Amino acid sequence: MNNIPAYRKVYSLLKQDIKEGVYPAGTLLPTESELEERFHFSRTTIRKAIEQLHSEGFVRKTQGKGTEVLDTSTTQRLNHLTSITETLIAKGYDVQTRGMSIQLISPPESIAHELQLPAGQQVYWVQRVQYADGQPIALMNNYLRASKVPGLEQYSNTFNSLYAFLEQTYQLILLHASERLSAVAADFTESQILQVPLGAPLLCSKRLTFIEQGPFEYSITKLVADKYEYSVYLEGRR
């Protein structure tokens, strides 16, 4: 966890400041020289960190104006790597995790294949039920490379947003993800947990998330279909 490139440390801290409202949407980030003075890193490092923020849609650079912080607190936009929990909180919901299990397991073959794991490597299986304003909204199953999050089981029931927790506790930088969405019918267990009728429509998200070293997390999330939406941002044509 200590061999993190300097620009990623700056990127992570600035991203956290943006999420926490230190730099609200519509305002400008400090100048490169001011950031150099704050972080005690070279201008090249500062620029690389800002490029990373720009590529993920957190800021926009305008010649002669500076680096503007963008608004990312609407519905979950599929061109940004954000979590369901972060999106719900940004929309003003009171989000709580009611029920969490973290187990070190040998993954099913399908999960090991997605994560490109050699035989014998284990994963942490994180199961959660997420509530928004007191109502169950999501049943989450996350499979994480165990070697990247040692001792994860000790943090059971200590966080709401998994991504924010991983960034802050393990200094992980989540680079990008591929996600597939489909409609499924709630089975008996899902109907009981999510408090919907048997066979009710659920939105199923299957996501593979990458860090610099390769695939890190595979998640399967079932959401109550009429309580959550995704938004896709499309710009121009090739």
C-alpha positions as CSV (number, residue, x, y, z in Angstrom):
1,M,0.0,0.0,0.0
2,N,3.1,2.3,0.3
3,N,4.2,1.9,-3.3
4,I,1.6,4.3,-4.7
5,P,2.7,6.6,-7.5
6,A,2.9,10.3,-6.3
7,Y,0.3,11.4,-8.8
8,R,-2.2,8.8,-7.6
9,K,-1.8,10.1,-4.0
10,V,-2.6,13.6,-5.2
11,Y,-5.5,12.4,-7.4
12,S,-7.0,10.4,-4.5
13,L,-6.8,13.4,-2.1
14,L,-8.3,15.8,-4.6
15,K,-11.1,13.4,-5.6
16,Q,-12.0,13.0,-1.9
17,D,-12.0,16.8,-1.5
18,I,-14.4,17.1,-4.5
19,K,-16.7,14.4,-3.1
20,E,-16.8,16.0,0.3
21,G,-17.6,19.5,-1.1
22,V,-14.3,21.1,-0.3
23,Y,-14.3,22.1,-4.0
24,P,-18.0,22.4,-4.9
25,A,-19.3,22.0,-8.5
26,G,-18.8,25.1,-10.5
27,T,-15.7,26.3,-8.6
28,L,-12.1,26.1,-9.7
29,L,-9.4,23.9,-8.3
30,P,-6.4,25.8,-6.9
31,T,-3.7,26.6,-9.5
32,E,-0.9,24.2,-10.2
33,S,1.5,26.3,-8.3
34,E,-0.8,26.3,-5.2
35,L,-1.2,22.5,-5.5
36,E,2.5,22.1,-5.7
37,E,2.9,24.1,-2.5
38,R,0.2,22.0,-0.8
39,F,1.3,18.6,-1.7
40,H,5.1,19.2,-2.1
41,F,5.2,17.4,-5.4
42,S,6.4,18.5,-8.9
43,R,4.2,20.3,-11.4
44,T,4.4,17.2,-13.6
45,T,2.9,15.1,-10.8
46,I,0.1,17.7,-10.2
47,R,-0.8,17.8,-13.9
48,K,-0.9,14.0,-14.2
49,A,-3.3,13.8,-11.2
50,I,-5.5,16.5,-12.7
51,E,-5.5,14.6,-16.0
52,Q,-6.8,11.5,-14.2
53,L,-9.6,13.6,-12.6
54,H,-10.4,15.0,-16.0
55,S,-10.6,11.6,-17.7
56,E,-13.1,10.4,-15.1
57,G,-15.3,13.4,-15.5
58,F,-14.7,15.2,-12.2
59,V,-13.1,18.3,-13.7
60,R,-12.9,20.3,-16.9
61,K,-9.9,22.2,-18.0
62,T,-10.5,25.5,-19.9
63,Q,-7.7,27.5,-21.4
64,G,-7.3,30.8,-19.7
65,K,-9.8,29.9,-17.0
66,G,-8.5,27.0,-15.0
67,T,-9.8,23.6,-13.8
68,E,-13.5,23.7,-13.1
69,V,-15.1,21.1,-10.8
70,L,-18.1,19.4,-12.5
71,D,-21.4,18.2,-11.0
72,T,-21.4,14.4,-10.7
73,S,-24.2,14.2,-8.1
74,T,-27.2,13.3,-10.3
75,T,-28.3,9.8,-11.2
76,Q,-25.6,7.2,-11.7
77,R,-23.9,8.1,-14.9
78,L,-22.4,5.2,-16.7
79,N,-19.4,7.2,-17.9
80,H,-18.2,7.6,-14.3
81,L,-17.0,5.0,-12.0
82,T,-19.1,5.5,-8.9
83,S,-20.9,3.2,-6.5
84,I,-24.7,2.8,-6.0
85,T,-24.2,3.9,-2.4
86,E,-22.4,7.1,-3.4
87,T,-25.1,7.9,-6.0
88,L,-27.9,7.5,-3.5
89,I,-26.2,9.7,-0.9
90,A,-25.5,12.4,-3.5
91,K,-29.2,12.3,-4.3
92,G,-30.1,13.1,-0.7
93,Y,-31.1,9.6,0.6
94,D,-30.3,8.4,4.1
95,V,-28.4,5.3,3.2
96,Q,-27.7,2.5,5.6
97,T,-26.3,-1.0,5.4
98,R,-28.4,-3.4,7.4
99,G,-26.7,-6.8,7.3
100,M,-23.2,-7.3,6.2
101,S,-21.1,-10.5,5.9
102,I,-17.4,-10.6,4.9
103,Q,-15.9,-14.0,4.2
104,L,-12.6,-15.3,2.8
105,I,-13.6,-18.0,0.3
106,S,-12.3,-20.0,-2.7
107,P,-14.4,-18.4,-5.4
108,P,-16.7,-20.2,-7.8
109,E,-15.1,-20.9,-11.1
110,S,-17.1,-18.2,-12.9
111,I,-15.8,-15.5,-10.5
112,A,-12.2,-16.8,-10.6
113,H,-12.4,-16.6,-14.4
114,E,-13.7,-13.0,-14.4
115,L,-11.0,-11.9,-12.0
116,Q,-8.3,-13.9,-13.9
117,L,-7.2,-15.6,-10.7
118,P,-4.7,-18.4,-10.7
119,A,-5.9,-21.7,-9.1
120,G,-5.9,-21.6,-5.3
121,Q,-6.2,-17.9,-4.9
122,Q,-8.9,-16.7,-2.6
123,V,-11.3,-13.7,-2.6
124,Y,-13.2,-11.8,0.0
125,W,-17.0,-12.2,-0.5
126,V,-18.8,-9.1,0.8
127,Q,-22.6,-9.4,1.1
128,R,-24.7,-6.4,2.0
129,V,-28.3,-5.2,2.0
130,Q,-28.6,-1.5,1.3
131,Y,-31.4,0.6,2.5
132,A,-32.4,4.1,1.3
133,D,-34.7,6.2,3.6
134,G,-35.5,3.1,5.5
135,Q,-36.5,0.9,2.6
136,P,-34.5,-1.9,1.1
137,I,-33.2,-1.1,-2.3
138,A,-30.2,-3.3,-3.2
139,L,-28.8,-6.7,-2.5
140,M,-25.1,-6.6,-3.1
141,N,-22.5,-9.3,-3.6
142,N,-18.9,-8.1,-4.1
143,Y,-15.9,-10.4,-4.8
144,L,-12.5,-8.8,-4.2
145,R,-9.0,-10.1,-4.7
146,A,-7.9,-11.0,-1.2
147,S,-4.3,-10.1,-1.7
148,K,-5.2,-6.5,-2.3
149,V,-7.3,-6.0,0.9
150,P,-5.6,-8.0,3.7
151,G,-7.6,-8.2,6.9
152,L,-10.8,-7.0,5.3
153,E,-13.0,-9.2,7.6
154,Q,-12.2,-7.0,10.6
155,Y,-14.1,-4.1,9.0
156,S,-17.5,-5.9,8.8
157,N,-20.3,-3.5,9.6
158,T,-18.0,-0.4,9.6
159,F,-18.8,1.2,6.2
160,N,-21.6,2.0,3.8
161,S,-19.8,2.8,0.6
162,L,-17.4,0.0,-0.3
163,Y,-15.5,2.1,-2.9
164,A,-14.9,5.0,-0.6
165,F,-13.8,2.7,2.1
166,L,-11.3,0.9,-0.2
167,E,-9.9,4.3,-1.3
168,Q,-9.5,5.6,2.2
169,T,-8.4,2.4,4.0
170,Y,-6.4,0.6,1.4
171,Q,-5.4,3.6,-0.8
172,L,-6.7,1.7,-3.8
173,I,-7.2,3.6,-7.1
174,L,-10.2,2.2,-9.0
175,L,-9.4,3.0,-12.7
176,H,-12.3,1.7,-14.8
177,A,-15.0,-0.9,-15.0
178,S,-17.2,-2.8,-17.4
179,E,-20.8,-3.3,-16.5
180,R,-23.7,-5.3,-17.8
181,L,-27.3,-4.5,-16.9
182,S,-30.3,-6.9,-17.3
183,A,-33.8,-7.4,-16.0
184,V,-34.4,-10.4,-13.7
185,A,-37.4,-11.6,-11.6
186,A,-37.0,-11.7,-7.9
187,D,-36.7,-15.2,-6.5
188,F,-38.1,-16.2,-3.1
189,T,-35.0,-15.1,-1.1
190,E,-34.6,-11.8,-2.9
191,S,-38.3,-11.1,-2.5
192,Q,-38.1,-11.6,1.2
193,I,-34.9,-9.5,1.6
194,L,-36.0,-6.6,-0.7
195,Q,-39.6,-6.7,0.4
196,V,-41.1,-7.1,-3.1
197,P,-43.5,-9.6,-4.5
198,L,-42.1,-12.9,-5.8
199,G,-41.3,-12.5,-9.4
200,A,-41.1,-8.7,-9.2
201,P,-38.7,-7.0,-11.7
202,L,-35.2,-6.3,-10.4
203,L,-32.4,-4.5,-12.1
204,C,-29.3,-6.8,-12.2
205,S,-25.9,-5.1,-12.4
206,K,-22.8,-7.3,-13.1
207,R,-19.6,-5.2,-12.9
208,L,-15.9,-6.0,-13.3
209,T,-13.7,-3.3,-11.8
210,F,-10.0,-2.7,-12.5
211,I,-7.0,-1.3,-10.6
212,E,-3.6,-0.7,-12.2
213,Q,-2.6,-4.3,-11.7
214,G,-5.7,-5.7,-13.5
215,P,-9.2,-7.0,-12.5
216,F,-9.8,-6.5,-8.8
217,E,-13.5,-6.7,-8.1
218,Y,-16.5,-8.5,-9.5
219,S,-19.9,-7.5,-8.2
220,I,-23.5,-8.8,-8.7
221,T,-26.1,-6.3,-7.5
222,K,-29.9,-6.7,-7.6
223,L,-31.8,-3.5,-7.3
224,V,-35.5,-2.7,-6.8
225,A,-36.3,-1.6,-10.4
226,D,-38.8,1.2,-9.6
227,K,-36.5,2.8,-7.1
228,Y,-33.2,3.3,-9.0
229,E,-32.2,4.5,-12.4
230,Y,-29.0,4.8,-14.5
231,S,-28.2,7.7,-16.7
232,V,-26.0,7.4,-19.8
233,Y,-24.1,10.5,-21.0
234,L,-23.4,10.5,-24.8
235,E,-21.3,13.1,-26.5
236,G,-20.7,13.5,-30.2
237,R,-20.0,10.9,-32.8
238,R,-16.9,9.1,-33.8
